[in-house]
Amino acid sequence: MSLRFVVTATDTGVGKTVFSAALADALGACYWKPIQAGLDEETDSETVRRLGRLPPQHILPEAWRLKTPASPHLAADIDGLALRPEALHLPKTTSPLIIEGAGGLLVPLTRREVFADVFARWRLPIILCARTGLGTINHTLLSLEAIRRRQIPVLGIAFIGDAQPDTQQIIAEMGGVPSLGRLPRLDPLTPDALRESFRRHFDVSQFQERCV
């Protein structure tokens, strides 16, 4: 059995790709982004490889690479492709595996199916990345409701941003989930700074103890 996690977020731009890079580095994991929308700038896979200093073989190829930077359902329409969520099968690897979704849980892959529906089929534990800023309580608790309605296991919440102890506490208590730690915004964001910050703010053992 190996460590396998889905990293998702309450919204787009939360910082789940940076978190994924740090976690993949800490666990010596492979990384898989099933769907990449937008190819003009550095892709999420390229970002994770750079920040996590992962070997090339630990970056697994995307199932679909869409040129248009938009929600996958719209990007696929514009690019003239048909996404088939039922064709997304978990890659086999002997290393731990970090899977990153696109945007939040209810981002549409097609006009009938969202990412959370795919996660429900996989039944892998979710790590939910959440901002610590204003509005995050509502967004995070709603995301947890969407997860639980589909009976997907949740490992816990990874907060990203400045420390907000009361916000972090009430989300953990009302959401009934563990707070895994908080990754501060880093400037400059370098591989060394990310590795050190992750080690300082997260207990790696809480990820290593969960096998699926």
N, C-alpha and C positions, 0 to 999 in steps of 0.2 A: 504494500500500500504506500501511496505517496501523498505529500502535501499538495492540495489543490484548492485554490481560492478564486472567487470572482471578486474583482475590485470594481465597485460602481460608486455613484455619487448622487447627491441630492439635486444636482444641476450640472450644467456645463461650466468649465472654467474653474472648478473647485480646487483642482490640484491633484486629481487621482492618478494622472500619469507620472508625476513626480513621486508620489507615494509608491506607486507600483515599481518604479525604478529602485527606490530605497529598499523596498521589501524583497524584490528579486535579488538585489545585491546581498542583503543580509542572509537570505536562505540559499544562495547559490542556485536560484531557480531559473527555469525557462519562462519566457514571456510570450503571450499570444494576444494579439488584437484581432478578433475575428473580422471586423469590418473597419476599414480606414476610409473616411470621407474627407477629401482634400489632400492633394499631392504636391501643391506648389511650394509649400514650406516644409520644414522638417516634420516627418510623420511621427506619430506616437512611438512606433517601434524604434525609430532612429533616436528619438529622445531618450527612451529607456535604455537602449544600448549604450548611449554616450554617458548619461548620468549614473547608470548602474554599473558601468564598465563591464558589461556582460560580453562573453565570447560570442562570436557570430552565430555559432550553432545553437545558442540559447535563445535566439530570436526566431520564433516560428513564423512562417509566412502567413499573411492574412488570407482569409477565404475570399474576400472581395476587396479590391482597391478602387475606390471611386474618386474621380477627378474633382467633382464639385464639393466644396466645403459646406455641407448642409446636412440636415437630418437624413439618415440613410435612405429612407423611403423616397424622399425628394431627389437626393443625389442620384439614386439609381434610375429614377424616371428621366432625369436630365441626361444622364449618361447612356440611356437606352439599354439598361440592364434589368433583369428580373432577379430579385433576391429571393432565395428559398430558405427561410429560417429552419425548416425541417432538415435541411442538408448540413446544418452546422453540428458536426460531431466533435467531441473532445479529442484533441490530439493525444497520442500515446507517447509518453516520455518516462524515463526512469528518474529524472530529476523532479524536484518540486515544480509546480506550474502556477503561474499567475496569469489570470485571464482578465483583460480590461474591456469593459463595455464602452459604449459611446454615449456621452452626456449622462442623463439620468435614467432611472429605471423605466420610465414610460416613454422613452424616445421610440418612435415607430421605426421598425425595420421595413414593414410593408404597411398598406392601409388597413390591415386587419390584425397585425401582431406587433407587440412591443418587445423590447429587450427582456423585460421581466418574465415574459412568457417562455422565452428560451431558457432563462436561468431556472425557471420552475421545472423544466424537463431535465436539466442537468443535475439538480439537487445538490449542488456544491455549496459550501458555506460562503456567505457574502460578507465582505468587508465594506461597510458603507462610509464613504468619505464625506465629511460635512464641514462647511465653513464654520468659523466661530463668530462671524459677524451678525449684524442685525437681520432678522428674518429666518435664521437657521433653525430655530426651534420648530416653527411651523413646517418648513420644508423637510426637516429630518423626520419628524413624527409622521407626516403624511407618507414619506418614503417607506418607513417601517410598516405602516398599515398595508401598503401595496405589497410588500414582501410577505407579510404574514398571511394576507388573504390568499396568496398562492402557496403557502406552506413551505417557503424556502428557508433553510436554516441560516441564521445570522451569527457570525463570529463576534461582531461588535462594531463600534463606531471608531473611525480614525478622524480626529479633528485636525483641521488645517487652518493656521492663522495665529493671531495673537491670543494669549491666554485670556479666557473668559470663564473663570471657575464656576459661577452660578449657572451660566448657559450650559456648560458641559455637564454639570451635575444634574440639572433638571431634565435634559435630554436622556441621559442614562437612566434616571429614575422613572420618568414617565414612559419612556420607550421600553423599559425592561430589558436593556441590553448592556453589556460591558463597554466601558470606555477603554479602548486599547491604548490610547495615548494621543499626543498632539504634536504635529509637525509644524514648526513655525515657518513663516515665509523667510526665505534666505536671499540675501543680496550682498555679494554675488552668489548665484546658485551654481556651485561647482560640485563635481563628484565627491571631492574630499569633504566639503562642508555638508553635503547631504548625508554621507555615510556617518559622519560624526554626530550630526543632529539626530538622526534616526536612532543611533545607539544610545544617545543620551535621553531620549524621550519615549522610547518603546522598549518593552521587555520581549526579546525575540522568542523566548521560550513559550509565550502564549500562542504563537503561531505554530511552533514546532510540535506542540502537543496534539494538534488536531489533524488526524489523517482521514482521508476519504478515498 
